Amino acid sequence: MPTIRIPTPLRPYSGNNATVKVSGSDVNSALNDLTQQFPDLRQHLFENGELRSFVNIYLNQEDVRYLDGPETAVGENDTLMIIPSIAGG
């Protein structure tokens, strides 16, 4: 099963887990499984059914935006990382 690494700011919504095992054959289905396990995460990751613009997803150190986006295939031993953008002035 693929693993998703949860960033510290989102851990309160994932039962304080740093990593979560998910099922899914692509990024989208893996994230859907994650938000089924932890429904409170959905509002922090998605808006109107789409991944929020400030949420970046990496597959084994590669930004999925430069791969196949949400349709990027994931394997049993892959790791997805959720990286929220940080803004400030």
Backbone bond lengths (Angstrom), bond angles and torsions (degrees), N, CA, C in turn:
res aa  C-N    CA-C-N  psi(-1)  N-CA   C-N-CA  omega(-1)  CA-C   N-CA-C  phi
1 M - - - 1.457 - - 1.524 109.15 -
2 P 1.320 117.50 136.93 1.463 119.75 175.45 1.533 110.51 -63.39
3 T 1.310 115.09 156.73 1.460 122.36 178.22 1.521 108.65 -114.75
4 I 1.322 116.31 139.65 1.465 121.11 173.01 1.516 107.90 -113.06
5 R 1.337 115.77 127.56 1.463 121.48 175.66 1.524 108.19 -89.72
6 I 1.316 115.03 126.94 1.462 122.19 -176.42 1.527 108.89 -99.02
7 P 1.340 118.27 126.11 1.463 119.56 178.46 1.533 111.04 -69.92
8 T 1.298 115.91 153.61 1.466 121.96 -176.69 1.532 113.43 -50.02
9 P 1.347 120.40 -45.45 1.470 118.68 -178.28 1.534 114.47 -62.99
10 L 1.330 117.45 -21.91 1.468 120.14 -178.70 1.524 113.42 -99.01
11 R 1.302 117.57 -4.93 1.467 120.20 -177.04 1.526 114.08 -62.81
12 P 1.333 120.02 -32.31 1.469 118.15 176.54 1.534 112.69 -59.63
13 Y 1.330 117.35 -22.31 1.464 121.79 -178.97 1.528 112.17 -94.87
14 S 1.345 116.15 -0.74 1.473 120.50 179.84 1.520 110.94 -122.34
15 G 1.317 116.21 30.77 1.459 119.64 -179.13 1.515 112.45 65.67
16 N 1.334 116.58 26.81 1.471 124.17 -178.00 1.526 113.05 61.99
17 N 1.321 116.66 23.58 1.461 120.96 176.71 1.523 110.41 -81.87
18 A 1.322 116.54 135.77 1.462 121.74 174.49 1.523 110.66 -83.21
19 T 1.327 116.61 -29.02 1.462 121.91 176.77 1.522 109.24 -137.00
20 V 1.325 114.74 149.49 1.463 121.24 179.57 1.526 107.80 -138.03
21 K 1.318 116.87 131.93 1.464 122.13 173.65 1.527 108.07 -81.67
22 V 1.324 115.83 134.74 1.460 120.59 -179.05 1.521 109.89 -132.10
23 S 1.310 114.98 163.23 1.459 119.85 171.36 1.521 107.15 -105.27
24 G 1.304 115.47 158.52 1.458 120.36 178.94 1.510 110.85 144.23
25 S 1.315 115.15 147.66 1.460 120.38 -179.07 1.518 112.69 -100.76
26 D 1.343 116.15 -9.62 1.463 120.00 176.09 1.528 108.83 -143.33
27 V 1.324 115.73 173.55 1.467 120.90 -175.92 1.524 110.67 -58.62
28 N 1.312 117.09 -45.72 1.459 120.83 -177.57 1.527 112.03 -60.12
29 S 1.328 117.40 -46.98 1.470 119.45 -178.73 1.524 111.27 -69.31
30 A 1.336 117.45 -32.24 1.469 120.24 176.46 1.528 110.52 -66.04
31 L 1.333 117.13 -43.12 1.467 120.40 178.38 1.526 111.04 -67.45
32 N 1.321 116.79 -36.33 1.469 119.50 176.37 1.519 110.98 -63.64
33 D 1.336 117.06 -40.79 1.460 119.73 177.58 1.532 110.17 -64.26
34 L 1.323 116.51 -41.26 1.467 120.53 178.02 1.527 110.67 -58.22
35 T 1.336 116.92 -46.51 1.465 119.51 -177.09 1.527 112.28 -76.02
36 Q 1.321 117.93 -16.95 1.465 119.55 170.78 1.524 109.90 -74.63
37 Q 1.331 116.32 -37.04 1.465 120.28 177.24 1.525 111.13 -70.45
38 F 1.338 116.20 -36.56 1.463 122.29 -176.61 1.530 108.86 -132.90
39 P 1.333 117.74 80.96 1.466 121.67 -174.67 1.526 114.66 -56.60
40 D 1.331 118.52 -29.32 1.463 120.41 -179.50 1.526 112.33 -65.57
41 L 1.315 117.94 -19.69 1.466 121.21 178.19 1.523 112.32 -71.05
42 R 1.320 116.59 -28.73 1.475 120.39 -173.44 1.525 112.29 -52.73
43 Q 1.317 118.17 -47.49 1.466 120.37 -177.05 1.526 112.42 -65.79
44 H 1.314 117.79 -21.27 1.461 121.16 179.94 1.530 112.15 -89.00
45 L 1.323 116.39 -17.88 1.464 120.60 -178.46 1.524 113.23 -106.08
46 F 1.340 116.95 -33.07 1.461 121.13 -172.95 1.520 111.71 -122.46
47 E 1.334 114.23 149.87 1.456 121.83 172.55 1.523 107.04 -138.42
48 N 1.318 116.66 123.65 1.467 121.97 -177.13 1.526 111.91 53.34
49 G 1.319 116.16 38.86 1.456 121.09 176.64 1.519 115.68 80.59
50 E 1.320 117.68 -3.08 1.467 122.55 -179.64 1.523 109.50 -112.80
51 L 1.325 115.36 148.68 1.456 120.35 176.07 1.524 108.95 -59.70
52 R 1.313 116.80 132.26 1.466 120.51 -179.95 1.527 110.14 -59.11
53 S 1.316 116.41 145.96 1.470 121.22 -174.67 1.522 112.76 -64.31
54 F 1.316 117.98 -26.08 1.463 120.11 -178.16 1.531 112.94 -92.91
55 V 1.320 117.17 4.48 1.465 121.16 177.84 1.526 108.35 -102.55
56 N 1.321 116.02 120.13 1.461 121.83 178.79 1.520 108.77 -106.81
57 I 1.317 115.50 140.23 1.456 121.43 179.40 1.525 108.12 -117.94
58 Y 1.310 115.26 128.89 1.465 121.31 178.60 1.520 108.88 -115.47
59 L 1.317 115.24 138.66 1.455 122.66 175.71 1.519 106.94 -113.32
60 N 1.330 115.97 110.23 1.471 120.53 -179.70 1.531 111.53 49.66
61 Q 1.319 116.83 49.32 1.468 124.62 176.32 1.531 114.22 79.10
62 E 1.332 119.11 2.27 1.467 122.57 -179.81 1.524 109.56 -109.74
63 D 1.325 116.45 128.92 1.457 121.75 177.16 1.532 108.56 -66.72
64 V 1.328 117.16 121.65 1.465 119.87 -175.61 1.526 112.48 -66.03
65 R 1.335 117.88 -17.78 1.471 119.76 176.60 1.521 110.85 -62.32
66 Y 1.328 116.61 -26.72 1.465 120.97 -179.48 1.523 111.71 -97.42
67 L 1.309 116.62 4.21 1.465 122.22 174.46 1.529 106.12 -106.48
68 D 1.321 117.73 -118.85 1.467 120.82 178.15 1.522 112.31 -111.41
69 G 1.340 116.85 24.99 1.455 120.40 178.88 1.520 111.71 60.19
70 P 1.331 117.54 -142.68 1.464 120.92 -178.48 1.531 113.37 -62.85
71 E 1.317 116.54 -19.56 1.469 120.32 179.82 1.528 112.61 -87.65
72 T 1.335 117.78 2.76 1.461 121.30 178.91 1.526 109.77 -59.17
73 A 1.313 116.19 127.73 1.468 121.44 -179.47 1.526 110.79 -68.27
74 V 1.321 116.03 142.78 1.466 121.80 174.32 1.522 108.68 -123.88
75 G 1.326 115.14 144.54 1.454 121.23 179.80 1.514 111.84 -107.54
76 E 1.304 115.09 174.34 1.466 122.76 -177.02 1.523 113.56 -55.33
77 N 1.318 117.87 -37.25 1.468 121.50 -174.67 1.521 113.41 -102.76
78 D 1.327 117.36 11.58 1.461 120.81 -178.38 1.527 111.42 -80.46
79 T 1.333 114.11 156.55 1.461 121.39 175.97 1.519 109.08 -123.04
80 L 1.318 115.68 127.20 1.459 122.52 173.16 1.519 107.76 -101.86
81 M 1.320 115.84 139.01 1.460 120.87 176.28 1.520 108.87 -119.87
82 I 1.308 116.02 132.28 1.460 121.90 174.59 1.523 106.38 -94.28
83 I 1.333 115.65 120.72 1.464 120.68 -178.77 1.529 108.07 -122.51
84 P 1.339 117.93 101.49 1.463 118.90 176.50 1.527 109.68 -75.89
85 S 1.327 115.94 138.10 1.462 120.32 176.97 1.520 109.24 -67.91
86 I 1.302 114.64 147.58 1.460 120.64 178.18 1.520 107.49 -116.55
87 A 1.316 115.57 127.34 1.459 120.35 -179.75 1.518 108.85 -123.60
88 G 1.256 114.71 156.90 1.458 119.06 178.19 1.512 110.20 175.77
89 G 1.285 114.58 179.29 1.453 116.58 -177.28 1.492 112.27 -139.24
